[in-house]
Amino acid sequence: MKDFDTWNGFKKNINKIEGKLYKQRDIWWCSLGVNIGFEQDGTGKDYERPVVVLRGFNKAVCLVVPLTTSTKENKYHVSLGEVDGKLAAAIISQVKLVDTRRFIDKIGMLNKEKFEEMKNAVKGLL
């Protein structure tokens, strides 16, 4: 069973911190939290998961694509190569708007070629 109560307390603390500066293509550890049903959850003590910044809207919010180490061969997973020492794929069906206060640590930046591949795959969903 998912522990929504603990996540809710953690989320209250996230709301108190300052947002982070980011750029398109950045890869961040992000507190995605405990979510409903099949929405992608974060894991660990910070309910975290790596994400790629797909598009920024202002200094406080941006559109991100969660990453996974799961190797599924389908149109909803785009292989990105190695991220933070592990093979990773973008879960393009889980695109999400997040506040930058959810960002924990910047991991790096996705190369332009892989970013364009991921972005085109997201566009293809629409």
Secondary structure, 3 states (H helix, E strand, C coil): CCCHHHHHHHHHHHCCCCCCCCCCCEEEEEECCCCCCCCCCCECCCCEEEEEEEEECCCCEEEEEEEECCCCCCCCEEEEEEECCEEEEEEHHHCEEEEHHHEEEEEEECCHHHHHHHHHHHHHHC
